[in-house]
Amino acid sequence: MTRATVPLPLDDHLCFALYGASMAIGRLYKPILDGWGITYPQYLALAALWEADAQHVGALAERLALEPSTVTPLLTRLAAAGFVTRERDPADGRQVIVRLTEAGRALQDRSGCLGDALVAVAGLSLDELRRMTAVARRLRDAVASRDAGEPARSRP
């Protein structure tokens, strides 16, 4: 067997390292988010709305790289908790516009503690974390930009 065909040990898989890091960060954030009464996916939806309020559900789903049918239940729970409102677009009644409430905007001011918690436990500087984020984003974008119809190819 050549090196190219020898399976990598699990710890040498980039996908496993990224998955484990994501899970660990989620566990770190969970007590904080629980205190706010939201889940991590709900936090991400709020973060997208903090970037640009008053978005259509479809645009929000696209920003989160999720299907609208996945985002809708998150938004239903956020609306029930008083963090967002949802209303039909007067220009196109098939579309739903999601807007932050004052309570939803107030969480943005509190959200900085999530990054502070990560910096405190990571043993990495803020600049190192920013560089890692940029590399992970480039990887995500490169993989996501693949032609969706093209099957992944294994090496011969």
C-alpha positions in Angstrom: 0.0 0.0 0.0 1.2 3.5 -0.8 0.9 6.4 1.7 -2.0 7.8 -0.3 -4.2 4.7 0.2 -3.3 4.1 3.9 -6.3 5.3 6.0 -5.4 8.1 8.3 -5.7 7.6 12.1 -8.9 9.3 13.3 -7.0 12.1 15.1 -5.3 13.0 11.8 -8.7 13.7 10.1 -9.3 17.4 9.8 -13.0 16.8 9.8 -12.8 15.0 13.1 -10.7 17.8 14.6 -13.1 20.5 13.4 -16.1 18.5 14.6 -14.5 18.0 18.0 -13.7 21.6 18.3 -17.2 22.6 17.4 -18.7 20.2 19.9 -16.3 21.5 22.7 -17.2 25.1 21.9 -20.8 24.3 22.0 -20.4 22.7 25.4 -18.6 25.8 26.6 -21.3 28.1 25.3 -24.3 26.0 26.5 -24.5 27.2 30.1 -24.4 30.8 28.9 -27.0 30.3 26.2 -29.2 28.3 28.6 -29.2 31.3 30.9 -30.6 33.3 28.0 -33.1 30.6 27.2 -31.8 29.9 23.7 -30.0 27.1 21.9 -26.8 27.5 19.8 -28.6 27.3 16.5 -31.0 30.0 17.8 -28.0 32.1 18.8 -26.6 31.8 15.2 -30.0 33.0 13.8 -29.8 36.0 16.1 -26.2 36.7 15.1 -27.3 36.7 11.5 -30.0 39.2 12.4 -27.6 41.3 14.3 -25.6 41.6 11.0 -28.7 42.6 9.0 -32.1 42.9 10.7 -35.4 42.4 8.8 -34.5 39.5 6.6 -36.7 37.1 4.7 -36.7 33.6 6.1 -35.1 32.3 2.9 -32.2 34.8 3.1 -31.7 34.0 6.7 -31.6 30.3 5.9 -29.1 30.9 3.1 -26.8 32.9 5.5 -26.9 30.1 8.0 -26.4 27.4 5.3 -29.6 25.7 6.3 -32.9 24.8 4.7 -35.8 27.2 5.3 -37.7 24.2 6.8 -34.9 23.9 9.4 -34.8 27.6 10.2 -38.6 28.1 10.6 -38.9 26.1 13.9 -35.9 28.0 15.3 -37.6 31.3 14.4 -40.9 30.0 15.9 -39.2 29.4 19.2 -37.3 32.7 19.1 -40.6 34.5 18.4 -42.3 32.7 21.3 -39.5 33.8 23.6 -39.9 37.4 22.5 -36.6 37.8 20.6 -37.9 38.2 17.1 -41.2 39.0 15.3 -42.3 37.4 12.0 -44.7 39.0 9.6 -45.8 38.5 6.0 -44.0 40.8 3.5 -46.6 43.3 2.3 -45.0 43.2 -1.2 -45.1 39.4 -1.4 -47.4 37.6 1.0 -45.5 34.3 0.3 -42.5 35.7 2.1 -42.0 36.1 5.8 -39.8 38.9 7.2 -38.0 38.3 10.5 -37.1 41.3 12.7 -35.4 41.6 16.1 -37.3 42.8 19.1 -35.7 45.0 21.7 -35.0 41.8 23.7 -33.3 40.3 20.7 -31.2 43.3 20.2 -30.3 43.4 23.9 -28.8 39.9 23.6 -26.2 41.3 21.1 -24.7 43.4 23.9 -24.4 40.4 26.1 -23.0 38.1 23.4 -19.4 39.3 23.8 -19.0 37.0 26.8 -19.1 34.0 24.5 -15.9 35.1 22.8 -14.4 36.0 26.1 -15.1 32.5 27.4 -13.4 30.9 24.4 -10.3 33.1 24.7 -10.1 32.3 28.4 -10.0 28.5 28.0 -8.4 28.1 24.5 -4.9 29.0 25.4 -4.7 31.0 22.2 -4.6 34.7 21.6 -7.5 36.6 20.0 -5.3 37.0 16.9 -4.7 33.3 16.7 -8.4 32.5 17.0 -9.1 35.1 14.3 -6.6 33.5 11.9 -8.0 30.0 12.6 -11.5 31.3 11.9 -10.4 32.8 8.6 -8.7 29.5 7.6 -11.8 27.5 8.6 -14.0 30.0 6.7 -11.8 29.6 3.5 -12.0 25.8 3.9 -15.8 25.9 4.3 -16.2 28.2 1.3 -14.0 26.1 -0.9 -15.7 22.9 0.0 -19.2 24.4 -0.3 -18.5 25.9 -3.7 -17.9 22.5 -5.2 -20.5 21.6 -7.8 -23.3 20.1 -5.9 -24.0 17.6 -8.6 -20.5 16.3 -8.8 -19.9 13.2 -6.6 -16.9 13.2 -4.4 -14.1 11.2 -6.0 -11.8 8.8 -4.2 -8.2 8.3 -5.2 -7.4 5.4 -7.4 
